[in-house]
Amino acid sequence: MKSQYMIKPIIQTPDSEPNNSRRRFVFGASAMLALMSIPFPKNAFANALSQSLSQLSGKVFDLSIDYKMVNFTGKSARATVVNQLLPAPLLRWKEGETITLRVKNNLDHDSSIHWHGIILPTEMDGVPGFSFDGIKPGETFEYQFTVQQSGTYWYHSHSGYQEQTGLFGAIVIDPATPDPVIYDRDYVIMLSDWSDEAPENIYAKLKKQADYYNYRERTVMDFFSDVDKNGLANTWNARSMWNNARMSDRDISDVTGSTYTYLMNGNPPQQGWQGLFEQGEKVRLRFINSSAMTIFDVRIPGLKMTVVASDGQNIQPVSVDEFRIGVAETYDVVIEPEVDNAYCIFAQSIDRTGFTVGNLTSDPSLHSPIPPMDPRPVLGHSDMGMDMSDMDMSGMDHSKMAMGGGDMSGMDHSKMAMGGGDMSGMDHSKMAMGGGDMSGMDHSKMAMGGGDMSGMDHSKMAMGGGDMSGMEHSKMAMDAAKATVSGLGLAGFGSNNEIKHIDTEFGPQVDMRADAPKSGLHDPGIGLRDHQQQFNRKVLTYGDIKGLHPTYDTRQPSREIQLHLTGNMNRYMWSVNGVKFMDAAPLEFEYGERLRITLVNDTMMTHPMHLHGMWSELETGDPDFIPRKHTVLVQPGSKISYLVTADAKGQWAYHCHLLFHMPGMFRKVVVK
């Protein structure tokens, strides 16, 4: 029986990445040369052959949680495993069937399993202290529920740091009705991060020094390089801004490839995972990010991917070249590889400190070359939630103005000030902000924040790379006080009346507040924003996602809850609305109500937010086909909203899925 829609044929264009997979690339010395690009290379192979996921299917499952010694790096370390496997067995269920899972805990401390994204009774959700007491050492707990959905999901421990040490596995639920996605072969791709260090030690190091694992902070040599490119004054001001804020524009990930080895289906990158296909097959790849702390960017050079499902829910097909997958998210894609070829499934960490790989091939002797990682991302003002829309430019001659490429020479800026400081007498003949040319500018009357900068020579100053010749800025002013970014010692630009900060967001536990956060819908995220122009690679955004089926609940929300994701990076403190979990009152939903949750990220880190027990229906602009998700990625300095139908009574967890953020960035939701 034919499905409801066909996956569109994937067409290779001349602008696509070159398909190098026809080469017989023996995975030996040549591959090891490619692997030398791993920033913190590991020194041994874990196994001789690629390991695939072990699958269990049926209605009754016996799962045993144990310790096991593993070796992913050339060094043995203790893992937490299910049925002696890491990852845990892939569980295959059928929609509409009642599933029984008998889970025995053989550890020397409590354990649990949470069925991530599965809609079930609260007492079966698997969160100790909320839905049950946990599984005591030596005891067996029986989970039982009826499967109400289909798609790609996963399971993991919700006790301590067991998720980091290996207690996670995949779930695939076959639909009760014909699958709307046409495919011939099906693979699960589980991405994860492994460290030989005990997670308790990792967390302790982060509490003592938040950037402990960041080996990419700016150096003295970087300073001189920046001076050469941007001028001394601009470089000094930029460095001072970040230093005064006790922040770094290189803080992309808390835990990096300096301690993590990134795995694909339990295989380290030196070894890789391998999957086979045959002539003419459509291959469905079910990507699951089961890592503890790592967000991945995924692509398959030489192949377009058609995204057909997000967080287990079918969506209208979207053709892309790459996508970002946050911790706990899942994406299903369909590809049409060519026979006699091999393709690299390439997943690089968001901070570009490492990657993991798979080899999709029609012949086991064919191996695809590993592409280089993309340039490392750097945070900017937009990632602070700053806005320049309220700038007063009355009286300006805009005929030649451009921020980021326009001609602005001839400006009178002799009284320009940034942040109120007196910079008179300074020689800025080589000052640059972004590298552009502003030669011939007269700055005598320009003010930014009211400070005096008379006497400055700005003959070569540039803002954002643009030539600003010919501009008259005699009345230009920037009232930066309207959007102060807390703790930075600087000001944002503009204000947003929709954003409301409450008293608990002010104090030493919060080092930043975004007063003008941008929408996260059409933002592919830091490190991906210029890939269409730079590499001709289409990157998936949330704005591209539309549900395959019409919106289930078309009611307008009766109320809105605005939650701010807050923290102090320097002290490694995380919270919601400035309040850590242990001090926070529960969020209360009325059973059956329709409400809107707006998340505002007041930090410069990316947070995957997961609501248990109910769907998060992402507002992507089309109210008729709202996609349902269980985990929503919130970009730095941005906001995003989704609708929730409170149709599940009980106590539910709601938290950031970055393991070391979870102790503070966590709330209990009570539906009554």
Buried (B, 14 or more C-beta within 10 A) or exposed (E): EEEEBEBEEBEEEEEBBEBBBEBEBEBEEBBEEBBEEBBBBBEEBBEEEBBBBBEBEEEEBEBBBBBBEBBBBEEEBEBBBBBEBBBBBBBBBBBBEEBEBBBBBEBEEBBBBBBBBBBBBBEBBBBBEBBBEBBEEEBEBEBBBEBEBBBBBBBBBBBBBBBBBBBBBBBBBBBEEEBBBBBEBBBBBBBBBBBBBBBEEBBEBBEEEBBBBBEBEBEEEBBEEBBEEBBBBBBBBBBEBBEEBBBBBBBBBBBBBBBBBBBBBBBBBBBBBBBBBEEEBBBBBBBBBBBBBBBBBBBBBBBBBBBBBBBBBBBBBBBBBBBBBBBBBBBBBBBBBBEEBBBBBBBBBBBBBBBBBBBBBBEEEBBBBBBEBBEBBBBBBBBBBBBBEBBEBEEBBEEBBBBEEBBBBBBBBBBBBBBBEEBBEBEBBBBBBBBBBBBBBBBBBBBBBBBBBBBBBBBBBBBBBBBBBBBBBBEBBBBBEBBBBBBBBBBBBBBBEEBEBEEBBEEEBBBBBBBBBBBBBEBBBBBBBEBEEEBEBBBBBBBBBBBBBEBEBEEEBEEEBBBBBBBBBBEBBBBBBBBBBEEBEEBEBEEEBBBBBBBBBBBBBBBBBBBBBBBBBBBBEBEEBBBBBBBBBBBBBBBBBBBBBBBBBBBBBBBBBBBBBBBBBBBBBBBE
